[in-house]
Amino acid sequence: MPSLSDHEIIIIGGGAIGAGCAYALAKAGHTDVLVLDRADDVGAVTTAQGAGLCGQIRDSAERIRLAMHSVATFRELQAGEVKPDWHEVGSVRVALTARRAEEFDRLIVAADAAGLEARLIDHAEASRRWPLMEFDGAKSVLWCPSDGYMTPRCVAASYRHHAEKLGVRFATATALEDLLVKNGRVAGVKTSRGSAGCRYVVNAAGANAYHVARLAGLELPIFPVRHEYFVTVPMDGLTADLPCFRIPELTLYGRVREGGLLLGGWEPKALSTDPHSFAPDNAPPPVVTDWPVLDSFEESFSRLFPTARAAQKSWVGKGWPTFTPDGRFLIGESSRVPGFVMAGGCNAHGISGSGGIGKLLVESLFDPHPGEYALSLSPDRFTESSWDWEEARRRAVQVYETYYGV
């Protein structure tokens, strides 16, 4: 393989975030970009394990607009030659308690402020949209017509294709070995294919993002937390146009996948792995399928979808998405090590939020007056303050465990 050449920007990690950031940078006119990934193809590690849902309803107008940008990006890519397999089927969110129904009222206000179409629907309409689901116990149902799902590895491949058309280069099967720092500033990378200089290194390394930050001398609280879902064999009545769904009280989400039911959830006692426990040049430990957890998802969902009980499972998705103590992205350049840029700590919004994250990255690096939201995601919030590792890990795991908290 040929040796690497110098570039303005080198991105570490070719998952949905890294490839999405490359696409966003190139669209903004910054095409002198190289994306490195040690896997043989983009989107092969954490991205490949994603469930692929994309929901836009959040608790603030800023976060909703960010998600709306991701949807707009997926639509744009879907119109190209290499598609993200975007299906804009809408979503239903089901409240089973009065307290959750009150939250839905607040979410509608936030959606209205952001310009996102979303509304409450009655049981009859909910049943028309998801005929096999029982809504009798629902206190409220929230409908968003522009939500949808995609195939995660297709997302990464689509980003790559469109970024390469704009001039971005990708180097797979290329492992990062070290960061080159001169006079306190990032100067380049050392890899299994030689060294290359750059002005910026973007850390989009997923579960290894902690280790890449350490190469720059930075300690960042980025914790991999286990997440699992299953897919059943094809089931009668499950068609590709059925909406995605979320049932917060049951901590469940799902969609149709290849005629079967994809069902995942957030565990009340999550399992995390300490990045100190595995080497920088290794992946996190393999995720062992936890059948009691997956069976509990099935049992809970059978309250609304009785035919889910005992359905034969054909596949299990499992991986280590990363979480931060405050549940917010890490995006932007470090003031302590100029040229070192974060694009990680996505709190399970990496694939679905990749379009918006790319937009924020461009804003944080090249907008002379980035907005308050972009500034608030800076890695400086952890490098320029004191915090305790174990407490940070506990809080990051809690973000996962309370993902659907009111």
C-alpha positions in Angstrom: 0.0 0.0 0.0 1.3 3.5 -0.7 2.5 5.7 2.1 0.2 8.5 3.4 0.5 12.1 2.4 0.0 15.3 4.4 -3.5 16.8 4.7 -5.2 19.7 6.3 -7.5 17.5 8.4 -7.0 13.8 9.3 -10.0 12.0 10.8 -9.4 9.0 13.1 -12.3 6.6 12.6 -14.4 5.7 9.6 -17.7 5.0 11.2 -20.8 7.1 10.7 -19.4 9.9 12.7 -16.0 10.0 11.0 -17.3 9.6 7.5 -20.2 12.0 8.2 -17.7 14.6 9.5 -15.7 14.2 6.3 -18.7 14.7 4.2 -19.8 17.8 6.1 -16.3 19.3 5.9 -16.1 18.6 2.2 -19.5 20.2 1.6 -18.3 23.3 3.4 -15.3 23.5 1.1 -12.7 21.8 3.3 -11.8 18.9 1.0 -8.2 18.3 2.0 -9.3 15.5 4.3 -8.0 12.0 5.0 -10.1 9.5 7.0 -8.2 6.6 8.7 -9.7 3.4 9.9 -8.0 0.2 11.1 -10.8 -2.0 9.8 -11.0 -3.1 6.2 -14.0 -1.0 5.4 -15.9 2.0 6.8 -18.7 1.5 9.3 -17.5 -2.0 10.3 -17.3 -1.7 14.1 -19.7 0.2 16.3 -21.7 1.6 13.4 -22.3 -1.9 12.0 -24.1 -2.8 15.3 -26.5 0.2 15.3 -30.2 -0.3 15.2 -30.6 2.5 12.6 -33.6 4.5 14.1 -33.5 8.3 13.7 -35.9 10.3 15.9 -36.0 14.0 16.0 -38.1 14.8 19.0 -35.9 16.1 21.8 -36.4 18.3 24.9 -35.0 21.5 23.4 -35.4 23.3 20.1 -31.6 23.3 19.5 -31.3 19.5 19.8 -34.4 19.1 17.6 -32.9 21.3 14.9 -29.7 19.3 15.0 -31.7 16.1 14.5 -33.6 17.7 11.7 -30.4 18.5 9.9 -29.4 14.8 10.1 -32.7 13.9 8.5 -32.2 16.5 5.8 -28.7 14.9 5.2 -30.1 11.4 4.9 -32.7 12.6 2.4 -29.9 14.3 0.4 -27.8 11.2 0.4 -30.7 9.0 -0.5 -31.0 10.9 -3.8 -27.5 9.9 -4.7 -26.0 6.8 -6.3 -24.9 5.2 -3.0 -27.8 5.4 -0.6 -28.0 5.2 3.2 -31.1 3.1 2.8 -33.2 5.9 4.4 -36.9 5.0 5.1 -38.9 8.0 6.2 -41.8 6.0 7.8 -42.5 8.3 10.7 -42.6 7.3 14.4 -45.0 6.8 17.2 -44.0 7.4 20.8 -46.4 5.8 23.4 -47.0 7.2 26.9 -48.4 4.7 29.5 -48.7 7.1 32.4 -50.1 10.6 33.0 -46.7 11.9 33.9 -45.2 10.8 30.5 -48.2 12.2 28.7 -47.4 15.6 30.3 -43.9 15.2 29.0 -45.3 14.7 25.5 -47.1 18.0 25.8 -43.8 19.7 26.6 -42.1 17.9 23.6 -44.8 19.2 21.3 -43.9 22.8 22.5 -40.2 22.2 21.7 -41.0 20.7 18.3 -43.2 23.7 17.4 -40.4 26.0 18.4 -38.0 24.2 16.2 -40.4 23.9 13.2 -40.7 20.1 13.4 -44.0 18.6 12.5 -45.2 16.5 15.4 -48.6 16.0 17.0 -50.6 13.9 19.4 -52.9 11.3 17.8 -55.8 9.4 19.2 -56.0 5.6 19.6 -57.8 5.1 16.4 -55.1 6.8 14.3 -52.4 5.1 16.3 -54.0 1.7 15.5 -54.2 2.6 11.8 -50.5 3.4 11.7 -49.5 0.3 13.7 -52.4 -2.2 13.4 -50.7 -5.0 15.4 -50.0 -2.9 18.4 -52.5 -2.5 21.2 -53.0 1.1 22.3 -55.8 0.6 24.8 -53.5 1.4 27.8 -51.9 4.4 26.2 -52.4 7.8 27.9 -50.9 9.6 24.9 -49.4 8.9 21.5 -47.0 11.3 19.8 -46.6 11.1 16.0 -43.7 12.5 14.0 -44.1 11.9 10.3 -40.5 12.7 9.2 -38.7 10.3 11.5 -37.4 7.0 10.1 -34.7 4.5 9.9 -31.6 3.6 7.8 -29.1 0.8 7.5 -26.1 1.9 9.5 -23.3 0.5 7.3 -25.1 1.9 4.3 -24.9 5.3 6.0 -21.1 5.1 6.4 -20.7 3.8 2.8 -22.9 6.6 1.5 -21.0 9.3 3.3 -17.7 7.8 2.0 -18.9 7.8 -1.6 -20.2 11.3 -1.6 -17.2 12.6 0.4 -14.8 11.0 -2.1 -16.6 12.6 -5.0 -15.8 15.9 -3.3 -12.1 15.1 -2.9 -11.8 13.4 0.5 -9.4 10.4 0.8 -10.0 7.3 2.8 -7.3 4.9 4.1 -8.8 1.7 5.6 -6.7 -1.2 7.1 -4.6 1.6 8.6 -4.0 1.7 12.3 -3.2 4.8 14.3 0.0 4.4 16.3 0.6 7.8 17.7 -0.2 11.5 17.4 2.6 13.9 16.5 2.6 17.0 18.7 5.1 19.9 18.2 5.3 22.9 20.4 2.1 21.9 22.1 0.1 21.6 18.9 -1.0 18.6 16.8 1.3 18.3 13.9 0.4 14.9 12.4 -0.1 11.2 12.9 2.0 8.1 12.9 0.3 5.0 11.5 0.9 1.5 10.3 1.5 3.0 6.9 3.9 5.7 7.9 3.4 9.3 9.1 1.5 12.2 7.7 1.3 15.9 8.8 -1.9 17.8 9.3 -3.3 20.9 10.9 -6.2 19.1 12.6 -6.7 15.6 13.9 -10.4 14.8 14.5 -11.0 12.0 17.0 -14.0 10.0 15.8 -12.6 6.7 17.1 -15.8 5.5 18.9 -15.0 3.1 21.8 -11.3 3.9 21.4 -11.8 7.7 21.5 -10.5 7.8 25.1 -7.2 6.2 23.9 -6.8 8.6 21.0 -7.3 11.6 23.4 -4.6 10.1 25.7 -2.2 10.2 22.8 -2.7 14.0 22.8 -2.1 14.0 26.6 -5.8 14.6 27.3 -8.0 12.7 29.8 -11.6 12.7 28.7 -14.5 10.8 30.3 -15.6 8.7 27.4 -17.1 5.4 28.6 -18.3 2.5 26.4 -21.6 1.1 27.7 -23.1 -2.2 26.4 -26.2 -2.0 24.3 -28.2 -4.8 22.8 -31.2 -5.5 20.6 -32.6 -8.5 18.7 -34.3 -9.1 15.4 -36.9 -11.8 14.9 -37.6 -14.0 11.9 -40.3 -12.5 9.6 -43.7 -12.1 11.2 -47.1 -11.8 9.6 -48.3 -8.2 9.3 -44.9 -6.6 9.7 -44.3 -4.5 6.6 -41.5 -2.1 5.8 -43.7 1.0 5.9 -44.7 0.6 9.6 -43.4 3.5 11.7 -40.6 3.2 14.2 -41.8 3.1 17.8 -40.6 4.2 21.3 -42.2 3.2 24.6 -40.4 5.2 27.2 -41.9 3.7 30.4 -40.8 0.2 29.1 -37.4 1.7 27.9 -38.1 0.1 24.6 -37.7 1.1 20.9 -38.1 -0.8 17.7 -39.0 -1.0 14.0 -39.5 -3.5 11.3 -36.4 -5.0 9.8 -36.5 -7.4 6.8 -40.0 -8.5 7.8 -39.1 -9.2 11.4 -39.3 -7.2 14.6 -36.2 -5.3 15.7 -36.6 -4.6 19.5 -34.1 -3.0 21.7 -34.1 -1.3 25.1 -32.2 0.5 27.8 -31.1 -1.6 30.8 -31.9 -0.3 34.3 -28.5 -1.8 35.4 -26.2 -1.2 32.6 -22.9 -2.9 31.9 -19.9 -0.6 31.1 -16.3 -1.3 30.3 -13.5 0.9 31.6 -11.3 2.1 28.7 -8.3 1.7 31.1 -9.0 -2.0 30.9 -8.1 -2.6 27.2 -5.2 -1.5 25.2 -5.3 1.4 22.7 -4.6 -0.9 19.8 -7.4 -3.3 20.8 -11.1 -3.1 20.5 -13.2 -3.3 23.7 -13.9 -6.8 25.0 -16.5 -8.7 23.0 -20.1 -8.3 24.0 -21.6 -11.6 25.3 -25.3 -11.9 24.4 -27.3 -11.4 27.6 -30.4 -13.5 26.9 -32.2 -12.6 30.2 -32.0 -8.9 29.2 -33.2 -9.6 25.7 -36.0 -11.8 27.0 -37.1 -9.0 29.4 -37.4 -6.7 26.4 -39.7 -9.2 24.7 -41.8 -9.8 27.8 -42.3 -6.1 28.4 -43.2 -5.4 24.7 -45.7 -8.2 24.7 -48.0 -6.0 26.8 -48.6 -4.0 23.6 -47.7 -6.6 21.0 -48.6 -10.1 22.3 -47.4 -11.9 19.2 -43.8 -10.8 20.1 -43.8 -13.3 22.9 -41.6 -16.3 22.1 -41.0 -15.1 18.5 -37.9 -16.8 17.1 -34.9 -14.5 17.1 -32.7 -14.5 14.0 -30.0 -12.0 15.0 -28.6 -10.0 18.0 -27.1 -6.6 17.6 -24.6 -5.6 20.4 -21.9 -3.1 20.8 -20.2 -0.4 23.0 -21.6 3.0 22.2 -19.9 5.7 24.3 -21.4 7.9 26.9 -20.3 11.0 28.8 -21.1 12.1 32.3 -23.4 15.0 31.3 -25.0 13.1 28.4 -23.7 15.6 25.8 -21.5 15.3 22.7 -17.8 16.0 22.8 -17.3 18.2 19.7 -14.7 20.8 18.9 -11.0 21.8 19.2 -9.1 21.5 22.5 -7.7 24.8 23.8 -5.1 22.8 25.7 -3.8 21.0 22.6 -4.6 23.1 19.6 -5.3 21.1 16.5 -6.8 18.2 18.5 -10.5 18.0 17.7 -13.2 15.8 19.3 -16.2 14.3 17.5 -17.4 11.6 19.9 -19.1 10.8 23.1 -22.3 10.5 21.2 -24.5 8.9 23.9 -26.1 6.5 21.4 -26.9 9.3 18.9 -23.9 8.7 16.7 -25.4 7.2 13.6 -28.8 9.1 13.7 -27.1 12.3 14.7 -24.1 12.0 12.3 -25.4 14.7 9.9 -25.9 17.2 12.7 -22.6 16.3 14.4 -20.8 17.0 11.1 -22.5 20.4 10.9 -21.5 21.2 14.5 -17.9 20.2 13.8 -17.7 22.6 10.9 -19.2 25.3 12.9 -16.9 24.8 15.9 -13.8 24.9 13.7 -14.5 27.4 11.0 -17.3 29.7 12.0 -15.7 32.9 13.4 -18.7 33.1 15.8 -19.9 29.6 16.7 -23.2 29.4 18.5 -23.5 28.8 22.2 -24.7 25.3 21.7 -21.7 24.3 19.6 -19.4 26.0 22.2 -21.0 24.1 25.1 -19.9 20.8 23.6 -16.2 21.6 23.7 -13.9 19.0 25.3 -12.6 22.0 27.4 -15.4 21.4 29.8 -13.6 18.4 31.1 -9.9 19.2 30.5 -10.2 22.7 32.1 -12.0 21.5 35.3 -11.5 18.9 37.9 -13.5 15.7 38.1 -13.3 12.2 39.5 -12.9 9.2 37.1 -15.2 6.8 39.0 -17.8 9.4 39.6 -17.7 10.4 36.0 -18.1 6.7 35.0 -21.1 6.3 37.3 -22.8 9.3 35.9 -22.1 8.3 32.3 -23.7 4.9 33.0 -26.6 6.6 34.6 -27.2 8.6 31.4 -27.7 5.3 29.7 -29.9 3.9 32.4 -32.1 6.9 32.4 -32.2 7.4 28.7 -35.9 7.8 28.6 -36.1 9.6 32.0 -38.6 12.3 32.4 
